[in-house]
Amino acid sequence: MTNPPLRPFHDVWLKPRRVFRELSSTPIGGFDYLLAAAQGTVNWLALARGESLGKSNSVLQIMGTALALGSVAGVLSFFLMAEVYRRLARSIGGEASRAQIFHVLAYSGIPMVVSLGLWLLTASLVGEPAFLETPSPDLDRFVVLLLDVQFATHVGLVLWSALLQIMGLSEIERISVPRAFGLCLVGQLVVAFLAVVLALLVDGVQPP
């Protein structure tokens, strides 16, 4: 009995190992870049909420910046993360290529990409309050409930993406799930450290 045709955007939710196994022989393609850009946009929108940018920026400004800068940051960060993961995996017997890891990063983030639609819908309904860390006390209760549900759903989808990424790394690196979890955790810490160093360097070269 032959396997049904692969549908990566559908199958990755519950069959991540098969998806990443069948994508492992393909080069980085357009869908990888689109998924990376979308995830970068989502991360930028979450950051905008964490910094309460809705107090000083319009929804259009926040969305425009997220699409323009967040998408580029998403693609660049994926190349950085793929290289970091590749080097770390080599030290524990991993064997995946940079392209294979990029596939995992891109397609495991499909749940996160779904949350992009929720961000856009919520922002279109409530406006700037969608990007406030703490809603105003005089905000309508229904709006507050909507924002809470939207953000809780976003967190759930991010966690699902993290689980898919761990399963994907386990499959392509041919390591156990616990070791893949450790690889993912250490890789995120290394990337976060590099991001902080880069931010300090950029801040240091800015004129007073």
N, C-alpha and C positions, 0 to 999 in steps of 0.2 A: 504494500500500500504506500503510495507516494504522499509526501507532505503537501499540503495546500500551498498555493503561491504565497510568498512572503509579503506581508503588509506592514512595513516597519512602524508607521505611525499608529496603527491599531494594535499590532502584536506586542510592541515593546512594553505595554502596560502590564501584561501578565506572562509574557514569554520572552523576557529580555535576553536570556542566554541564546535562544535560537536567532534572534534578530542580530545580535552582535557577532555570533559565529558566522552568519551568512554575509554580513557586511565586512568581515575582516579582510577579504581579498580585494576590496574596492578602494580606490583612492578617495581623498577628501573631495567632496563635491558641493554643488550649489545648495542642496538641502542642509548640509552640515553648517555652511556659513549662515544660512537663514536662521537656523535654530540657535546658533551661537549668538547672533545679533539679537534675536528675540529674547533670549535669556539675559543678555546684557541690559536690554531695555527694562525687563522686569526688575532686575537688581537695582537699577537706577531709580525706578519708581518707588521701590521699598525704601531706598535710602532717602528719597525726597520726603516720604512720610516720616521716617525716623528723625529727620532734621526739621520737620514742620515747615517745609518750604511753601505750603499753602498760605502762610501768613504774609509772605512778601512777593509771591509770584502767582500769576494766573495759571489756570489749568493748561491753556495753550502753551505758555512758556515752559511749564514743567514737562509737558508731553513732547514739545519740540526738542528740548534739551535731551530728554531720554532717548528719543529716536535718533538724534544726530550724534550724541556722544556715547550714550549707553550702548548702542548697537556696535559701534567701533570698538569700544572697550571690551564688549563681550567677545568679539572675534579675536582680538589681540590676547586677551586673558586665556582663551582656550589654547592658543599656541603655547603660551607660557606654561599653563597647567599640564598640557600634554608632554612637554619636555621634562618638567619636574617629575611627573609620574613615571615617565619612561626611565629616567635615571634612577629613581628610588626603587622601581620594580626590578631593575637589573641587579641590585644588591641583594635581593631575596629570591633570585632565580626566575624572575619574570622574563618574558620573551616577546612582548607585544611591540609593534612599531608605533611611531608617532601618529600615523594615520589611523590605526586601529583604536588608539586611545582617544583621538579626536572624535571618532564615531561614537564612542561610549559617552563622552562628555556631551555631545550634541543630542543624541537620541534619548539618553536617559533623562534629559531635561524637558522632554515633551510635556509632562505634567506641569512644569513651570510655565511653559509656553501657553498652556490653557489658562493659567492664572492671569496672563496678560490681557485676555479678553475680559476677565472679571475686573481688572484695574480700569480698563477703558470704559466699561459699562458703569462702574461705580462713579468714576470721575464725571462722566456725562450726566449722571443723575443728581449728584450732590455738589459738584463743583469743587472749590478749593478745600472744603473740610475733608475731602478724601486724602489730603496730604498734610494732615495735622496729627502729630503724635498723640495729643490729648484733645479730644473734641471739646468745643466750647460748651460751658454749662447751659447756655440757652438754646442749644441745638435741639431740634425736634427728636423725640425719642425713637421714632421710626428710622430716622437717618443714622442715629447712633447705633441702633441694632443692625442696620444694613452694613455699616462700616465694620462692626465687630465680626459679623458673619463673613464678610469679604476677606478680612485679614486672617481670620481663623482658617478659612478655606485655602488661602494663599500659603499659610504655614504648612497645612496638611499636604498640599501638592509639592511643596519644596521637600518635605520629608520623603514623599514617595519618590521624587527624583533622586534623592540621595540613596535610597534603597536600590533603585535601578542601577545607579552608578556603581555601587558596591558589587552587585551581581554581575554587571558588565565587566568590571575589572577582574573579578574572580574568573570569568570565562576566558577572556582573551589573554590574561597573564598565566592561566593555568595554575592558580593558587587557591587556597581555601578561602571561604567567605570571611572568617575572622582575620586572616592576613590581608585580604582585600580591604576590609574595614580599616585596619591599621594603616595600610598604604594610603587610603583616601584621607584619613585624619591627618597623618603626617604631611601629606601633599598639600592639604588646605592650609596647614600651619606655615609651611615653607612659603607658599604663595602669598599668604597674608603678611609674613615678615618682609618679603621682597617688595610688596606694595607699600608698606610703611616706610621702608628705606627709600624707595623711589619718591614718595610724597615728601619726605624730609629733604631729599636732594633738590627737588623742584622748588620747594619753599625756600631753600637756602640760596638759590640763584636768582630769586626774584628781587628786584630793586626795592629798597626800603621806602 
